[in-house]
Amino acid sequence: MPQEKNYELSHEDVQKVMATVDIPACPVFVTDAMQEAQRDEPDLKRLADIITGDAGMSAAALKLANSPLYGASTRISSVRKAVERLGTKNIVCVVVAVALRASMTGLPAAWLEQFWKRTTLMAVVSSLIARRQYGISPDASYTYALFHDAAIPLMMKRFPNYGEVLEKCRRENLMLVDAEDNYFPCTHPIIGSLLVRNWGLPPILGQAIRFHHEADAYDVSDKTLPGGALSLIAVTQVAEHLLAELLDDCDLEVGTNLFARALDHLGISESDLDDLRNRVADAVAETAN
């Protein structure tokens, strides 16, 4: 049996990446919200107070709580009510999403707006797919989808020619991570995994981000890549490919081979896939409203 490739980053590798790209620290309010949400009996009033302290978080929590995704017939205007309606796991998703977006600065506003619009949509669709799978956490899928490409803006900010490389990939239908290997000292999966570690998020998210572009991810041992992390990768690869189809966009991330492996891993049949396409289209329409 051939020896499995060594994917571990050495201390020197980590230090080199950290010195190459400025990885934002986790804001205190995110840590506070996560700690409160993880208590056996979270204090919803304290969670609401943390969220109320930031206008962006308040608006995001209310928007999600009043969205069709939660089948809400009665609109609410209170952050406390939003916390009660969404639950602690979904509220943490909101907190992390707003903080992550706010941490990415120094780039053209229009580009960032488009990037986060697509990323948020992918998180919604990933969560939707996870709900239809046994044993895959929808909120973990949402958070993973938010973070799996979060290093792209960091690289865009650090490397002046990164935008040109992105455009070359779109124009020539190239896989982004291959281009990063050719042009830069690090890739967005490695930086993204370190970002997740910096923010104190569950290690399974970092493992999934680290491997989400590895061609042999579906063949490595469970010891190297736990099944739970591989399932997060698969869910988001399906979400990303279906979104690219629906929006008639270039698929820079997944490609047909990884899409097929993701479907097989999740046990999604052709009829299931047709149903998913319809649900994704509905989710995109709802999010646009």
N, C-alpha and C positions, 0 to 999 in steps of 0.2 A: 504493500500500500504506500503510495507516495506521501512524503511528509507534508503536512499542511503549512501553508505560508504563514510567516510570522507577522501578525498585524499590530503587535504591541508598539506603542510609541515610547522611546526611551526618554529619560529625564532631559537629555540634551536636545532631543527632537522637540519636546514640549517647550523648552526654553527658547529655542530658535523661532518657533511659531509665535510665541508670546512677544518676542522682540520684533517680529516682522509686522504684525498686525495688532492694532490697538483694540483689545477685546473689552467692551464695557462691563463695568461691575454691576452687580445686582442692586437695584435701589432698596433702601431700607423698608419702604412700605410694602414691597413685594415679599420680602422675608417675613415681615409682621403678619401679612395676610395668609401666607402659607402655613406659618406656625399656628395661627389661630384656627385655620380650617382643619388642621390635622389633629386637633385636640379631640378627645373622646366625646366631649360635649361642647362644640364651638359656640362662642358667644356671637350670635348673629348681629346684635347691636354694635359690638366692637368692629365686626367686619364691615358693617354699613358705615360706621364712622371713618374707617380707613379709606373706604371708597369715596365717601363724600368729600374727603380732603383733596381730591383731585377731580377737576372738572371733566377731563377726558375720560377717566374711569367711570364717573357717574353717568355720563352720557352713553357710554358703551354698555354699561349694565342695564340701563333703562331700555336702550334700543333692542338688546337681545331679549330681555324679559317680555317686551311687547311685540316681538316678531312672530310671524306665523309658525316658526320652528317649534314654538312652545304652545301652539294652539290656544293662544290667549284671546278670549272674547272680550275681556274687560281690560282697558288700558290703565296702567298705573303710572304715578308720577313720583313715587317715593322710593329712594334707594333701598330702604329697609324692606319694602314690599318686593323689590326686585331680588334682593338676597334670598328672601323666603321662597319666591317663585322658582328661582334658578337652582338653589341649593349650593352648598359650599364648593363642590368640585367645579361646577360651571362658573361660579364667581371667581375662583382662583384662575381659571382660564382667561376671564375678562381682564383681571389684574395683570397677569403676565403678558397678555397680548398688548395692552396699552403701554405698559412699561417698555416692552421690547421695541415697539414702534418709536416711542419717544427717545430711546437710547441711540437711534440711528440718525445722526445729524451730519450736516456739512455736505449734503448732496442736493442736486436739483430737485425742487419740490414736486414737479410733475412726474419725474422718474420714480421718486419714492412713493408717491400716491398710487401710481400704477402697480408698483411692486407689491405694496401692502394690500391693495385691492385684490390682486390675484392670490396672494398668500392667504389672506383671510378666507377667501372663497374656497381655496383648497382645504383649509382647516375644517370648514363647515361640511364639505363633501366627504372628507376623510372620516369625520365623526359620524356622518350619516351611514357610510359603508360599515363602519365598526359596529353600529347598532344592530346590523343584520348578520353579524358574525358571532359565533359563540366564543366567549372568553376573551374578547378584545375590548379594552376599555375605551369608550367614546371620548372621554375627556383627555385620556393620555394620547389618543390619536389626534385630537384637536391640537394639543400642545406640541406634539412631535411635528405635525405639519407646519405649525408656525415657525418652529426653530430649524427645520431640516435644511432650509436654504437661507437662514438668517445671516450667514457669513458672506453672502453675495454683496450686500451693501457695504460691509466692512472692507471687502477686497476692492470694491469699486472706489471707496474713499482712499484706500492706501495706494493703489496702483493706477497711475494716470491713464494707462492704455487698456484698463480692464473693460471699459465700455466698448472699445473697438473690438476686443476679443469676443465679447457677448454678441455684438452685431455680426461678426464673422461666423459665429456658430449658428445664428438664426439664418443667415443668408445661405450658408452651405450645409445646413442641417447636421452640424457636428455635435457630438456629446460635449457638454461644457467641461466636465471634469477632465476629459482628455486634453482639451485646450489649456486648462489650468496647469496640468502637469508639464506641458510644453513651454509655457510662458512665465510661470510664477514659481516662487520657492515653496508654496504650500497650496492646498486645495480647500474649497469651502466645506467639505465634510469634516476635515480635521479641525478647522477653525470652529465650525459649528459645535463639534463635540466638546471642545474646550470651553466655549461660551456656556453651554448647558452645565458643565461642571462648575464654572464660576458662579452661576446663578443658583447653585444648590438644588437643582432639579434631579429627579430620580435617575440613577445611573443607566437604567434601561433606555432612556431617551438618548443619552450620549452614545451608547453602543449602537443604537439604530442609525443615528446620524453618521457615525463613523463609517458604517458599512453600506450606506444606501446607494452607493455607486459601484460597489465591488461586483464585478461580473459573476463571481462565484459565490456570492452571498448565500444563495439557496443550497449550496453544497458543503459549506463549512460546518464544523461540528457544533453541537449545542453548547459545548464548553466555551468555544470561541465567541459564538453569537447565539445567545439564548433564544428559544423559540418565541418568547413574548416580544423581543426586539425585532425579530424577523417578521412577525405579523404586523407590527407597526409600519415597517418598510413596505410590506406588500399592500396594505390598505392605502397608503399614500401614493404608491406607484400606480395603483388602479385609478385613484382619484385624479392624479395628474394627467394620466393618459386620456381618460374620459373627458376631462376639461379641455385638453388640447383639441380633441376631436370636435367637441361641441362648439368651441369658440373659433374653430378653424385656425388654430395657432400652431406654431412650431414646437414640437416636443424635444426640448434640449436635455431632458433629464432622464427619461425612462427608456424609450425606444421599444420596438416590437418584441424583442427577446425577453427583456425584463418584465414587460407587461404580461407576456404569456406565462412566465414563471410565477408572477404574483397571482394571477388567476388560478393557476394550478395549486399553489400553496394554500389559498383561501377556499379552494373547492368551488369556485364560481363557474357554473355551466353557461352555455350559450343563452339559454332562456333566462337565467339569472342576470346575465350581462345586459340583455335587452331591457329587463325591468330596471336595472341600475341606471342605464342610460336615461330612461324616462324620469327616474327620481332625481338624478343629477340635474337634468334640464329644469325640473320643477324647483329645485333648491336654488339654482342660478337665477331663475325668474323671481323667486321670493326675496333673495338677497338684494336684487336690483331695485326692488320697490322701497 
